[in-house]
Amino acid sequence: MSRLKNILNMPLVRNTMKISASNIVMYLLPLVVTPILSRLYTPVQYGEWGIFSSLISIICLAQFAGFDNTLVKCEKEETGLMTIICAILGVVFSLGITIVFYIGTKLNLSFFTSFPNKPLLVAYLFIYVFYTIGYNLCNRQEKYNVLSIANIVQGSSQALFRIFFGISGILIFNGLILGTTMALLNVSVFLFFSIKGTSFIVHEECRFSKIRGLVAKYKKFALYDAPSSILSFAAFNLPTLILAYYFGKKDIGCFSMVLQLLLIPMSLVGSAMGRVFYQEICKENSVTFTQQATRRMVKTLGFISILPLLFLVCGGDHILVWFLGSKWQDAGIVALSLALWSFPTILTQPLLPLFRYSGKQDIMLLYDILYFIFGVGSIYVCCQLRLSLISVLIVFSISCFLVKMLLFIQLFLIGKVRIRLIAKYIPIWSTAIAGLVARLMLT
């Protein structure tokens, strides 16, 4: 009991819980709101939202060329100038996209002419510049309560805006897209009020030579971080598109639903804990502290990461089907097939900031390329061989598991942590994986 209390009192765990609390609200909210929205909006409008959100997700990854991550890592005296660099990059990139869409529309190219709500796309991109800068500066300043409230503000205002626009029957813009854009504006204003009067202000002359020097100093963020993020995003989204070509909508529905549910613990643990971990090691900037922080992270993740897999092995797949309803009978076996994929993903995600902190983003890029080749490649090859959906997903999970475990070993080396630290977790990991194999063979 005292050991559990000590773990909960750790700054890393305590600050992670602050952010995770809002993430829980963000994931529970759609369960309440979705049945309302599905009655206010048509499938066509949801289709428009899907096109809009897919493109926005890709564009936003490249908007700052990876330099937004430097706002947490850079020196205190560099913060103001780095903020200006990020703002310039974000605005210029947004202007570029605006020009591309204007020319594409003038040339009557089908993608641009049929794209839904182009003015909102432009508005979203410019607002996202302020949101990203505000969020990263709050993270740097350890304002985790602010970040937690910001997540709730964004999620709840998005839901309310969408419902309001759906009831009011606005025809000029898609209410789903307009509600999301308004919510982003709402949370951006909240974040900037939270950082007002702090390190956002530039205290030194903004000369081109200084800007060029900072860009050169943190060039690995542009050369490796941005491509790595895009590859990671593609590796996550392309399997769904490939599977949709070979399998029916019911199969893809089960896959998408299970993937969404498995992402909940990944987001709660990986995203929140990773942000706090990155801020801590950048703030201390000490080899000894980084080693100790990495050791604490591994001790926490060693047990947490295996919980979803253990849950499914112990009958959680049946609970999942009961939770989703009688129409989702295939979701259980799909969840079992993806369980092996979820374990190393949760294990490695919070430790990825080690690459940025140590300036080894080139190594992270290599692993993302490897993950893309093995993950997407295994899906494509198995589909070409006309294997069943479950067989495809099992091969996919095994391929991703191998790459992620290699990544885990690499993170150990960067964090200068001894491998024997995980020795006590190997028995429970092995038992869970053996149980998964047995369940899959008996199903």
C-alpha positions in Angstrom: 0.0 0.0 0.0 2.8 2.4 0.9 4.5 1.6 -2.5 1.3 2.4 -4.4 1.1 5.7 -2.4 4.7 6.6 -3.3 4.0 5.9 -7.0 0.9 8.1 -6.9 2.9 10.9 -5.2 5.5 11.0 -7.9 5.4 14.3 -9.9 5.3 12.4 -13.2 2.3 10.3 -12.2 0.5 13.2 -10.4 0.9 15.5 -13.4 -0.1 12.8 -15.8 -3.3 12.1 -13.8 -4.2 15.8 -14.1 -4.1 15.7 -17.9 -5.6 12.2 -18.1 -8.6 13.2 -16.1 -9.6 15.6 -18.9 -8.8 12.9 -21.5 -11.3 10.6 -19.8 -14.0 13.2 -20.1 -13.0 13.7 -23.7 -13.5 10.0 -24.5 -16.7 9.6 -22.5 -18.4 12.7 -24.0 -18.8 11.2 -27.5 -20.7 8.2 -25.9 -23.4 10.7 -24.8 -23.3 13.2 -27.8 -23.0 10.8 -30.8 -26.6 9.5 -30.6 -27.8 13.2 -30.6 -25.6 14.2 -33.5 -26.5 11.2 -35.6 -30.1 12.4 -35.5 -29.3 16.0 -36.3 -26.9 15.4 -39.2 -27.2 13.2 -42.3 -24.6 10.6 -43.5 -23.6 13.0 -46.3 -22.7 15.6 -43.7 -20.7 13.1 -41.7 -18.9 12.1 -45.0 -18.0 15.8 -45.5 -16.6 15.9 -42.0 -14.6 12.8 -42.6 -12.9 14.3 -45.7 -12.3 17.6 -43.9 -10.8 16.0 -40.8 -8.6 13.5 -42.7 -6.9 16.3 -44.7 -6.6 18.6 -41.7 -4.9 15.9 -39.7 -2.3 15.4 -42.4 -1.7 19.2 -43.0 -1.4 20.0 -39.3 1.4 17.5 -38.9 3.5 19.4 -41.4 2.4 22.9 -40.5 5.3 23.7 -38.2 7.9 21.4 -39.7 8.4 19.8 -36.3 9.6 23.1 -34.7 6.6 23.3 -32.4 8.2 20.6 -30.3 11.2 22.9 -29.6 9.0 25.2 -27.5 9.3 22.7 -24.7 13.0 21.8 -25.2 14.6 25.2 -26.0 16.4 27.3 -23.5 14.4 29.9 -21.5 15.9 32.8 -23.3 15.2 31.2 -26.7 11.5 30.7 -26.0 10.3 34.1 -27.3 12.2 33.9 -30.5 11.3 30.2 -31.1 7.6 31.2 -30.6 8.0 33.8 -33.4 9.6 31.2 -35.6 6.7 28.7 -35.1 4.2 31.5 -35.7 5.9 32.5 -39.0 6.1 28.9 -40.1 2.4 28.2 -39.2 1.1 31.4 -40.9 3.3 30.9 -44.1 2.2 27.3 -44.4 -1.4 28.2 -43.9 -1.1 30.9 -46.6 0.5 28.4 -48.9 -2.4 25.9 -48.5 -4.8 28.8 -49.1 -3.1 29.7 -52.4 -3.0 26.0 -53.4 -6.8 25.7 -52.8 -7.5 29.0 -54.6 -5.5 27.9 -57.7 -7.0 24.4 -57.6 -10.5 25.8 -57.5 -9.8 28.3 -60.3 -8.4 25.5 -62.5 -11.6 23.5 -61.7 -9.8 20.5 -60.3 -12.3 18.1 -58.9 -10.6 17.6 -55.5 -10.5 21.3 -54.8 -14.0 22.1 -56.2 -15.7 19.3 -54.3 -13.8 19.8 -51.0 -16.3 20.8 -48.3 -16.2 24.2 -46.6 -12.9 25.6 -47.9 -13.2 28.8 -46.0 -13.4 26.9 -42.7 -10.3 24.9 -43.8 -8.4 28.2 -44.0 -9.8 29.5 -40.8 -9.0 26.2 -39.0 -5.4 26.3 -40.1 -4.8 29.8 -38.9 -6.5 29.2 -35.5 -4.5 26.0 -35.1 -1.3 28.1 -35.2 -2.4 29.9 -32.0 -3.7 26.7 -30.4 -0.4 24.8 -30.9 1.8 27.6 -29.6 -0.4 28.1 -26.6 -0.6 24.4 -25.8 3.2 23.9 -26.0 3.9 27.0 -23.9 1.6 25.9 -21.2 3.2 22.5 -21.2 6.6 24.1 -20.9 5.4 26.2 -17.9 4.0 23.0 -16.3 0.4 24.4 -16.3 -1.1 20.9 -16.3 -4.3 22.1 -14.6 -4.7 24.6 -17.5 -4.1 21.8 -20.1 -6.6 19.6 -18.4 -9.2 22.3 -18.4 -8.4 23.2 -22.0 -9.1 19.6 -23.1 -12.5 19.8 -21.4 -13.2 23.2 -22.8 -12.5 22.0 -26.3 -14.5 18.8 -26.1 -17.5 20.2 -24.4 -17.7 23.4 -26.5 -17.3 21.3 -29.7 -20.3 19.1 -28.6 -22.4 22.1 -27.7 -21.6 24.1 -30.9 -22.3 21.0 -33.1 -25.7 20.4 -31.4 -26.6 24.1 -31.6 -25.7 24.4 -35.3 -27.5 21.1 -36.0 -30.7 22.4 -34.3 -30.5 25.8 -35.9 -30.2 24.3 -39.3 -27.3 26.4 -40.7 -27.0 25.7 -44.4 -24.0 27.7 -45.4 -21.5 25.6 -43.5 -21.5 22.0 -42.3 -22.4 22.2 -38.6 -19.9 19.4 -37.7 -17.0 21.3 -39.3 -18.2 24.7 -38.1 -18.6 23.4 -34.5 -15.1 21.9 -34.5 -13.6 25.1 -35.8 -15.4 27.3 -33.3 -14.3 24.9 -30.5 -10.7 25.3 -31.6 -11.0 29.0 -31.5 -12.6 28.8 -28.1 -9.8 26.8 -26.5 -7.1 28.8 -28.3 -8.4 32.0 -26.6 -8.4 30.2 -23.3 -4.8 29.0 -23.7 -3.5 32.4 -24.7 -5.2 34.1 -21.7 -3.4 31.4 -19.5 0.1 32.3 -20.8 -0.4 36.1 -21.0 2.5 38.0 -19.5 4.9 35.0 -19.4 7.8 33.8 -21.5 5.8 34.4 -24.7 7.2 38.0 -24.8 10.5 38.4 -26.7 13.1 40.3 -24.7 15.7 40.6 -27.3 16.1 42.1 -30.8 14.7 39.7 -33.4 17.4 39.6 -36.0 17.6 37.2 -39.0 20.9 35.9 -37.8 19.4 34.8 -34.5 16.5 33.2 -36.2 18.8 31.4 -38.6 21.0 30.2 -35.7 18.0 28.7 -33.8 16.7 27.0 -36.9 20.1 25.5 -37.5 20.4 24.5 -33.8 17.1 22.6 -33.9 17.2 21.5 -37.5 16.7 17.8 -36.6 13.1 18.6 -35.6 12.4 19.6 -39.2 14.6 16.9 -40.9 13.4 14.0 -38.8 10.5 14.9 -36.4 8.1 16.1 -39.1 8.7 13.2 -41.6 8.6 10.7 -38.7 5.2 12.1 -37.5 3.8 11.9 -41.1 5.0 8.3 -41.5 3.6 7.3 -38.1 0.2 8.9 -39.0 0.2 7.1 -42.4 1.1 3.7 -40.8 -1.9 4.1 -38.4 -4.4 5.2 -41.1 -3.5 3.4 -44.2 -4.4 -0.1 -42.9 -8.0 1.0 -42.6 -8.0 2.2 -46.2 -6.3 -1.0 -47.5 -8.7 -3.3 -45.6 -11.7 -1.3 -46.9 -10.7 -2.3 -50.4 -10.6 -6.0 -49.7 -13.3 -6.5 -47.0 -16.9 -5.5 -46.4 -18.1 -2.5 -44.4 -19.2 -4.7 -41.4 -15.6 -6.0 -41.0 -14.1 -2.5 -41.3 -16.7 -1.2 -38.8 -15.6 -3.8 -36.2 -11.9 -3.0 -36.9 -12.4 0.7 -36.6 -14.5 0.4 -33.4 -12.0 -1.9 -31.7 -9.1 0.3 -32.8 -10.9 3.3 -31.3 -11.4 1.5 -28.0 -7.8 0.3 -27.8 -6.6 3.8 -28.4 -8.3 5.0 -25.1 -5.6 3.6 -22.8 -2.9 4.6 -25.3 -4.0 8.2 -25.2 -4.7 8.3 -21.5 -1.2 6.9 -20.7 0.9 7.5 -23.7 -0.1 11.1 -24.6 -0.5 12.5 -21.1 2.5 10.8 -19.6 4.7 11.5 -22.6 4.1 15.2 -22.4 4.9 15.4 -18.7 8.0 13.2 -19.2 9.3 15.4 -22.0 8.8 18.6 -20.0 10.6 17.2 -17.0 13.7 15.9 -18.8 14.0 19.2 -20.8 13.6 21.3 -17.7 16.3 19.4 -15.7 18.6 18.8 -18.7 20.7 16.3 -16.8 21.9 12.9 -17.8 21.4 11.6 -14.3 17.9 13.0 -14.0 16.9 11.6 -17.4 18.2 8.2 -16.4 16.2 8.3 -13.2 13.1 9.6 -14.9 13.3 6.9 -17.6 13.7 4.2 -14.9 10.6 5.5 -13.2 8.7 5.5 -16.4 9.7 2.0 -17.3 8.6 0.8 -13.8 5.2 2.4 -14.3 4.7 1.3 -17.9 5.9 -2.3 -17.3 2.7 -3.1 -15.6 0.2 -0.6 -17.1 1.0 -1.6 -20.7 0.0 -5.2 -20.3 -3.4 -4.5 -18.7 -5.4 -4.2 -22.0 -3.9 -7.5 -23.2 -4.6 -9.2 -19.9 -8.1 -7.9 -19.9 -8.9 -9.4 -23.3 -7.1 -12.7 -22.5 -9.2 -13.1 -19.3 -12.5 -12.8 -21.2 -12.6 -9.0 -21.9 -13.6 -9.8 -25.5 -16.9 -11.1 -24.3 -17.4 -8.0 -22.1 -16.6 -5.9 -25.2 -19.3 -7.6 -27.3 -21.8 -7.1 -24.5 -20.9 -3.4 -24.2 -21.2 -2.8 -27.9 -24.4 -4.9 -28.5 -25.5 -8.0 -30.4 -24.6 -6.5 -33.8 -20.9 -6.5 -32.8 -20.3 -10.2 -32.3 -17.1 -10.1 -34.4 -15.6 -7.3 -32.4 -14.4 -9.8 -29.7 -12.1 -11.8 -32.0 -10.9 -8.6 -33.8 -9.9 -7.2 -30.4 -8.0 -10.4 -29.5 -6.3 -10.2 -32.9 -5.1 -6.7 -32.2 -4.2 -7.2 -28.5 -0.6 -8.0 -29.2 -0.3 -4.7 -31.2 -1.6 -2.7 -28.3 0.9 -3.9 -25.7 4.2 -2.6 -27.1 2.5 0.5 -28.4 1.5 1.6 -24.9 4.9 0.5 -23.6 6.9 2.7 -26.0 4.7 5.7 -26.7 5.4 7.7 -23.5 9.2 7.2 -23.9 9.4 8.6 -27.4 10.4 12.1 -26.2 13.8 10.6 -25.4 14.6 10.8 -29.1 13.8 14.6 -29.2 15.6 15.3 -25.9 18.8 13.5 -27.0 18.7 14.9 -30.5 18.4 11.4 -32.1 15.3 12.0 -34.2 17.1 10.4 -37.1 17.0 7.1 -35.3 13.3 7.6 -34.5 12.6 8.2 -38.2 14.3 4.9 -39.1 12.1 3.1 -36.7 9.0 4.8 -38.1 10.1 3.8 -41.6 10.6 0.2 -40.4 7.2 0.3 -38.6 5.5 1.6 -41.8 7.1 -1.1 -44.0 6.3 -4.0 -41.6 2.9 -2.7 -40.5 1.4 -1.5 -43.8 3.4 -4.0 -45.8 2.1 -7.0 -43.9 -1.5 -5.8 -44.3 -1.1 -5.3 -48.0 0.7 -8.7 -48.6 -1.8 -10.7 -46.6 -4.7 -9.0 -48.4 -3.1 -9.8 -51.7 -2.9 -13.4 -50.6 -6.7 -13.3 -49.8 -6.3 -14.3 -46.2 -9.2 -13.9 -43.8 -9.5 -10.6 -41.8 -8.5 -12.3 -38.5 -5.4 -13.8 -40.1 -4.4 -10.5 -41.6 -4.8 -8.7 -38.3 -2.8 -11.4 -36.4 0.1 -11.1 -38.9 -0.2 -7.3 -38.7 0.0 -7.4 -34.9 3.0 -9.7 -34.8 4.9 -7.5 -37.3 4.2 -4.4 -35.3 5.0 -6.1 -32.0 8.5 -7.1 -33.3 9.3 -3.6 -34.5 8.0 -1.9 -31.3 10.0 -4.2 -29.1 13.1 -3.4 -31.0 12.2 0.3 -30.5 11.7 -0.4 -26.7 15.3 -1.8 -26.5 16.6 1.3 -28.4 14.8 3.6 -26.0 16.5 1.7 -23.1 19.9 2.4 -24.6 19.2 6.1 -25.1 17.8 6.4 -21.6 20.9 4.6 -20.3 18.7 2.2 -18.3 19.8 -1.4 -17.7 17.8 -4.2 -19.4 17.6 -6.1 -16.1 15.1 -3.5 -14.9 12.4 -5.2 -16.8 13.3 -8.7 -15.7 10.5 -8.8 -13.1 7.9 -8.0 -15.8 8.9 -10.7 -18.2 7.0 -13.5 -16.4 3.7 -11.6 -16.5 4.3 -10.4 -20.1 5.1 -14.0 -21.2 2.1 -15.4 -19.4 -0.2 -12.8 -21.0 1.1 -13.5 -24.5 0.9 -17.3 -24.0 -2.7 -16.8 -22.8 -3.4 -14.7 -26.0 -2.0 -17.4 -28.2 -4.1 -20.1 -26.5 -7.3 -17.9 -26.8 -6.7 -17.3 -30.5 -6.1 -21.0 -31.2 -9.3 -22.0 -29.3 -11.4 -19.3 -31.0 
